[in-house]
């Protein structure tokens, strides 16, 4: 973008920024957010988390953001406003103010409608603790553990994909990694192994994206 084509009011510094701007959406613990923050702080990822947004006020990830001096916002769902499109449009307005290149769903446990996604086409990434096409939705790790004990699967995995539409945990895959399940695993042990893999994969996918694409904002 040349300076002459900058929107009115957008500081020149935005045009000169080469570090990718990430907005991370969370609903809970935020261990994957932490992996991103750590990678950004050591420059192993040429990116900056410019905002963390949660739909839950008590999400621990908000604390992680504040500790890293990143704006931490809550956009709570209104129990009496069942229209998800209204919420998603407000959420998109909030996200847009941070001029993100990429929006990362790192434990964001709400399905986003086109009211949100159409504002950021091909720029919303989702992390899911299962392989493509398996265990969409919540409790994917527990369901994989159960499936293993029923003899239905021998391994599970994690993936990062683009979110093209309202489909749950599906879309063009940017990265995936299998995770073994061991016979003596407790659900907690499997969860720990999956989270460690997620932390690595998510940062690796982001690194590849920011190295191979120009700013999207
Ligand atoms: C992660 O395991 C992520 O893959 C999962 O939520 C967890 C969040 O952990 N997301 C989904 O299940 C999406 N369907 P974190 O808050 O510690 O990053």
Boltz pocket constraint, residues with backbone or C-beta under 6 A from the ligand:
constraints:
  - pocket:
      binder: B
      contacts: [[A, 26], [A, 27], [A, 28], [A, 29], [A, 30], [A, 31], [A, 32], [A, 33], [A, 61], [A, 106], [A, 107], [A, 108], [A, 109], [A, 127], [A, 128], [A, 129], [A, 136], [A, 137], [A, 138], [A, 139], [A, 140], [A, 169], [A, 195], [A, 198]]
      max_distance: 6.0
